[in-house]
Amino acid sequence: MEKFYNINMYEKLIEINHKKKFGSRFDDNHIFFYFKASDFKGLRDKKYEFSKKDGTILRGHFYNYSNYNKKDLIIFCHGFASSHRSYFPEINQLCLNGYRVFAFDYKGTFESDGENLGGFTEPIEDLYTLLNTFREQGYFKKYRISLVGHSWGGFAIGNVLNFIDDIYKAVIISGPTSSADYLSGSMPKFMPFKAKAIESFLQKEAKIYPQFYDSTSLNAYKKTATKVLLVQSTDDPVVNFEYSSKIVKDVIGDKDNLEYYFINHHSHNPTYTNEASTYFNKVFNEYYNEIKHHKLKTIGEKKNYFKNVDWDKMTEIDHVVMNRIIDFLQS
């Protein structure tokens, strides 16, 4: 009876945590700073929207400078609980190197419609919808389409390769291989009923995303002809390196179209300098600690906390890492 009770307890906890994590929207509350296209002189911005099967409108932007390469298009996929606007330093670097970049917000985030984030699998479905829309509108005939994404966005890219064959190149930055691997790397190693908790989570996702919920990028990397670059810092505290990129390296190893770029001391954001990552972690660790101890209760208090944060310092691009990504895209 005790065992039965404990298993049911974990199922209830999964239900509660899933709703807490994905049951609401993520919008700009003006506590954090987000760049915009006009912050980058000469960067062009063209709005675009597309629809999901359920009628949800997703919105994004084409970004480029006047001298962009007309044969290539990069789709940029953002991370969890953020927006493509969180990645303007990276998007701008791609545009400065002659690329046209399309970046969009997932369902339930910033510019896109949707009452909530949906679930962990949402960005795979959103990216899959976008790619099929682009195919119907002739983009695959006009451009070589490549994908670049960080964290949740990297998860979407690695897994969409199971369903889309003709992507030119893909860059996965700190991306989980699957929902199950992400959870395995996030939960305590010897947590009771860990396997049952993961199974319960997948069952929840299966009801929302029957086509994609059990996808793993490991299968995609084994069969795809797309050239793929995996980028991650070995000390990543958000997406456990041992349960993500290292799994790919251990299981698949060397493959002609699969490249690995692993670095140290860059935390979850390898495109930022070591100093920027350290500063980022310090600012946000202190912020969440203040919240935990009920010192930042109001929106005004939270805004005031970030008033003196140097956002340029926090998002300083590591050009060694970024150049490795651009070299891969251009090779």
C-alpha positions as CSV (number, residue, x, y, z in Angstrom):
1,M,0.0,0.0,0.0
2,E,2.9,2.4,0.8
3,K,4.5,1.8,-2.6
4,F,1.2,2.4,-4.4
5,Y,0.7,5.6,-2.4
6,N,4.2,6.9,-3.3
7,I,3.8,6.2,-7.0
8,N,0.5,8.0,-7.0
9,M,2.1,10.8,-5.1
10,Y,4.7,11.3,-7.9
11,E,2.0,11.2,-10.6
12,K,0.2,14.0,-8.7
13,L,3.5,16.0,-8.4
14,I,4.1,15.7,-12.1
15,E,0.6,17.0,-12.8
16,I,1.1,19.9,-10.5
17,N,4.6,20.8,-11.7
18,H,3.6,20.4,-15.4
19,K,0.8,22.9,-14.9
20,K,3.1,25.2,-12.9
21,K,5.8,25.1,-15.6
22,F,3.7,25.2,-18.7
23,G,0.2,26.3,-17.6
24,S,0.6,30.0,-18.2
25,R,2.0,32.4,-20.8
26,F,5.5,34.0,-20.8
27,D,5.3,37.7,-21.7
28,D,7.5,40.7,-21.3
29,N,6.8,42.0,-17.8
30,H,9.4,44.8,-18.2
31,I,11.4,43.5,-15.3
32,F,14.2,42.2,-17.6
33,F,15.8,44.1,-20.5
34,Y,15.3,42.8,-24.0
35,F,17.1,44.2,-27.1
36,K,15.1,45.2,-30.2
37,A,16.1,45.4,-33.8
38,S,16.4,49.2,-33.7
39,D,19.3,48.8,-31.1
40,F,21.4,47.5,-34.0
41,K,22.0,50.2,-36.6
42,G,21.0,49.2,-40.1
43,L,19.4,45.9,-39.1
44,R,16.3,45.4,-41.2
45,D,13.1,43.9,-39.6
46,K,10.2,42.4,-41.5
47,K,7.3,40.9,-39.6
48,Y,5.8,37.5,-40.5
49,E,3.1,35.2,-39.0
50,F,1.8,31.7,-39.6
51,S,-0.9,29.5,-38.2
52,K,-0.9,26.2,-36.3
53,K,-3.6,23.5,-37.1
54,D,-5.6,24.6,-34.0
55,G,-5.7,28.2,-35.4
56,T,-3.0,29.6,-33.0
57,I,-1.1,32.5,-34.7
58,L,2.7,32.4,-34.2
59,R,4.7,35.5,-35.0
60,G,8.3,36.2,-35.9
61,H,10.6,38.5,-37.9
62,F,13.0,38.3,-40.7
63,Y,16.2,40.1,-39.8
64,N,19.1,41.1,-42.2
65,Y,21.4,43.8,-43.2
66,S,21.3,45.3,-46.8
67,N,24.1,43.0,-48.1
68,Y,22.7,39.7,-47.0
69,N,23.3,36.4,-48.8
70,K,20.3,35.7,-51.0
71,K,20.7,31.9,-51.1
72,D,20.7,31.1,-47.4
73,L,18.1,31.5,-44.6
74,I,18.7,30.7,-40.9
75,I,15.8,29.9,-38.6
76,F,16.7,30.8,-35.0
77,C,14.9,28.9,-32.2
78,H,14.9,30.5,-28.7
79,G,15.1,28.8,-25.2
80,F,12.5,28.2,-22.5
81,A,10.5,31.0,-20.9
82,S,12.0,33.6,-23.1
83,S,11.6,35.1,-26.6
84,H,13.6,35.4,-29.7
85,R,14.4,38.9,-28.4
86,S,16.5,37.3,-25.7
87,Y,18.9,36.3,-28.5
88,F,19.5,39.5,-30.4
89,P,23.3,39.5,-29.8
90,E,23.5,36.1,-31.5
91,I,21.0,36.9,-34.2
92,N,22.9,40.1,-34.9
93,Q,26.2,38.3,-35.3
94,L,24.6,35.9,-37.8
95,C,23.2,38.9,-39.7
96,L,26.6,40.7,-39.6
97,N,28.1,37.7,-41.4
98,G,25.7,38.1,-44.3
99,Y,22.8,35.8,-43.2
100,R,19.1,36.5,-43.3
101,V,17.6,35.2,-40.0
102,F,14.0,34.3,-39.2
103,A,13.3,34.2,-35.5
104,F,9.9,33.6,-33.9
105,D,8.2,33.2,-30.6
106,Y,6.7,29.9,-29.6
107,K,3.0,29.4,-28.6
108,G,2.3,31.3,-25.4
109,T,5.3,33.5,-25.5
110,F,5.7,37.3,-26.3
111,E,4.3,38.1,-29.7
112,S,2.7,34.7,-30.4
113,D,-0.8,33.8,-29.4
114,G,-1.7,31.0,-27.0
115,E,-3.1,30.9,-23.5
116,N,0.0,29.0,-22.1
117,L,3.3,27.4,-23.0
118,G,1.6,24.0,-23.6
119,G,4.3,21.5,-22.6
120,F,7.9,20.6,-23.0
121,T,7.4,19.3,-26.5
122,E,5.8,22.5,-27.8
123,P,8.8,24.0,-29.7
124,I,9.1,20.8,-31.8
125,E,5.5,21.1,-32.9
126,D,5.9,24.9,-33.6
127,L,9.1,24.5,-35.6
128,Y,7.6,21.6,-37.5
129,T,4.6,23.8,-38.4
130,L,6.9,26.6,-39.5
131,L,9.0,24.4,-41.7
132,N,5.9,22.9,-43.4
133,T,4.5,26.4,-43.9
134,F,7.8,27.6,-45.5
135,R,7.8,24.5,-47.7
136,E,4.2,25.2,-48.9
137,Q,5.2,28.8,-49.6
138,G,8.3,27.9,-51.6
139,Y,11.0,28.9,-49.2
140,F,12.8,25.5,-49.5
141,K,13.1,26.1,-53.3
142,K,14.4,29.7,-52.8
143,Y,16.8,29.1,-49.9
144,R,19.1,26.6,-48.3
145,I,17.5,26.5,-44.9
146,S,19.6,26.0,-41.7
147,L,18.6,25.9,-38.1
148,V,20.3,27.4,-35.0
149,G,18.8,27.1,-31.5
150,H,19.7,27.3,-27.9
151,S,18.4,25.0,-25.1
152,W,14.7,24.4,-25.7
153,G,15.3,25.7,-29.2
154,G,18.2,23.2,-29.6
155,F,15.9,20.5,-28.4
156,A,13.3,21.4,-31.0
157,I,15.9,21.4,-33.8
158,G,17.5,18.1,-33.0
159,N,14.1,16.4,-32.8
160,V,12.5,18.0,-35.9
161,L,15.3,16.3,-37.9
162,N,13.3,13.1,-37.3
163,F,10.5,14.5,-39.3
164,I,12.1,17.0,-41.8
165,D,14.7,15.7,-44.2
166,D,16.0,18.6,-46.2
167,I,17.5,21.0,-43.7
168,Y,20.9,22.2,-44.9
169,K,22.7,22.6,-41.5
170,A,21.7,22.6,-37.9
171,V,23.5,24.0,-34.8
172,I,22.2,22.8,-31.4
173,I,23.5,24.9,-28.5
174,S,23.0,23.4,-25.1
175,G,20.0,21.4,-26.3
176,P,18.4,18.4,-24.6
177,T,18.2,15.2,-26.7
178,S,14.8,14.3,-25.4
179,S,12.3,15.0,-22.6
180,A,13.3,11.8,-20.9
181,D,17.0,12.5,-21.0
182,Y,16.4,16.1,-19.8
183,L,14.4,14.9,-16.8
184,S,16.9,12.1,-16.0
185,G,19.7,14.7,-15.9
186,S,17.6,17.2,-13.8
187,M,16.3,14.9,-11.2
188,P,18.3,13.5,-8.2
189,K,20.3,10.5,-9.3
190,F,18.7,8.1,-6.7
191,M,15.3,9.7,-6.5
192,P,12.7,7.0,-5.6
193,F,10.4,6.1,-8.5
194,K,12.4,8.3,-10.8
195,A,11.5,6.1,-13.8
196,K,7.8,6.2,-12.9
197,A,7.9,10.0,-12.6
198,I,9.5,10.3,-16.1
199,E,6.9,7.9,-17.5
200,S,4.1,10.0,-15.9
201,F,5.5,13.1,-17.5
202,L,5.7,11.5,-20.9
203,Q,2.1,10.2,-20.6
204,K,1.0,13.8,-19.9
205,E,2.9,15.1,-22.9
206,A,1.5,12.2,-25.1
207,K,-2.0,13.6,-24.6
208,I,-0.9,17.0,-26.0
209,Y,1.7,16.0,-28.6
210,P,1.0,12.4,-29.8
211,Q,3.3,12.8,-32.8
212,F,6.3,14.2,-31.0
213,Y,6.3,13.5,-27.3
214,D,8.7,10.5,-27.3
215,S,11.0,11.8,-30.0
216,T,14.8,11.8,-29.4
217,S,17.4,13.6,-31.4
218,L,19.6,10.5,-31.0
219,N,17.5,8.8,-33.6
220,A,17.7,11.8,-35.9
221,Y,21.5,12.1,-35.7
222,K,21.9,8.5,-36.6
223,K,19.9,8.7,-39.8
224,T,20.0,12.4,-41.0
225,A,22.1,13.6,-43.8
226,T,21.9,17.2,-42.4
227,K,25.2,18.5,-41.2
228,V,24.9,19.0,-37.4
229,L,27.1,20.9,-34.9
230,L,26.6,20.3,-31.2
231,V,27.8,23.1,-28.9
232,Q,27.8,22.8,-25.1
233,S,29.7,23.7,-22.0
234,T,30.6,20.8,-19.9
235,D,29.6,22.6,-16.7
236,D,26.0,23.4,-18.0
237,P,23.8,23.6,-14.9
238,V,20.5,23.7,-16.8
239,V,20.9,21.0,-19.4
240,N,23.1,18.3,-17.9
241,F,26.0,17.6,-20.2
242,E,26.2,14.0,-19.2
243,Y,22.6,13.4,-20.3
244,S,22.6,15.5,-23.5
245,S,25.6,16.2,-25.8
246,K,27.8,13.6,-24.1
247,I,25.2,10.9,-24.7
248,V,25.3,11.7,-28.4
249,K,29.1,11.5,-28.4
250,D,29.1,8.3,-26.5
251,V,26.3,6.6,-28.5
252,I,27.0,7.8,-32.0
253,G,30.6,9.0,-31.8
254,D,32.2,10.1,-35.1
255,K,30.0,10.6,-38.1
256,D,30.8,12.5,-41.2
257,N,28.0,15.0,-40.9
258,L,28.1,15.3,-37.0
259,E,30.5,17.7,-35.3
260,Y,31.1,18.4,-31.6
261,Y,32.3,21.6,-30.0
262,F,32.5,21.2,-26.2
263,I,34.0,23.9,-24.0
264,N,34.4,24.6,-20.3
265,H,33.3,27.4,-17.9
266,H,30.6,28.8,-20.1
267,S,27.6,27.5,-18.0
268,H,24.4,27.3,-20.0
269,N,25.3,30.1,-22.5
270,P,28.4,29.1,-24.5
271,T,27.9,31.9,-27.0
272,Y,28.6,34.4,-24.1
273,T,32.1,35.0,-22.8
274,N,33.1,33.2,-19.6
275,E,32.9,36.6,-17.8
276,A,29.4,37.2,-19.1
277,S,28.2,33.8,-18.0
278,T,29.7,34.3,-14.5
279,Y,28.0,37.7,-14.3
280,F,24.7,36.3,-15.6
281,N,24.7,33.6,-13.0
282,K,25.6,35.9,-10.2
283,V,22.9,38.4,-11.0
284,F,20.1,35.8,-11.4
285,N,21.2,33.6,-8.5
286,E,21.0,36.6,-6.2
287,Y,17.7,37.7,-7.8
288,Y,16.0,34.3,-7.2
289,N,17.5,34.1,-3.7
290,E,16.0,37.5,-2.9
291,I,12.6,36.2,-4.2
292,K,13.0,33.0,-2.1
293,H,13.5,35.0,1.0
294,H,10.5,37.3,0.2
295,K,12.6,40.4,-0.3
296,L,11.4,41.1,-3.8
297,K,7.6,41.0,-3.7
298,T,6.3,43.6,-6.1
299,I,7.0,44.3,-9.8
300,G,8.5,47.6,-8.8
301,E,10.9,46.0,-6.4
302,K,11.9,43.4,-9.1
303,K,12.4,46.2,-11.7
304,N,14.5,48.1,-9.2
305,Y,16.8,45.1,-8.6
306,F,17.7,45.1,-12.3
307,K,18.0,48.9,-12.7
308,N,21.8,48.9,-12.4
309,V,22.5,45.6,-14.3
310,D,24.8,45.9,-17.2
311,W,23.0,43.9,-19.9
312,D,25.7,44.5,-22.5
313,K,28.2,42.9,-20.1
314,M,25.8,40.1,-19.4
315,T,25.3,39.2,-23.1
316,E,28.8,39.8,-24.3
317,I,29.4,37.5,-27.3
318,D,32.3,35.0,-27.1
319,H,33.6,35.5,-30.7
320,V,35.7,32.3,-30.6
321,V,32.6,30.3,-30.0
322,M,30.4,32.3,-32.4
323,N,33.1,32.2,-35.1
324,R,33.1,28.4,-34.7
325,I,29.4,28.3,-35.4
326,I,29.7,30.7,-38.3
327,D,32.6,28.7,-39.8
328,F,30.4,25.6,-39.6
329,L,27.5,27.3,-41.3
330,Q,29.8,28.7,-44.1
331,S,31.9,25.6,-44.7
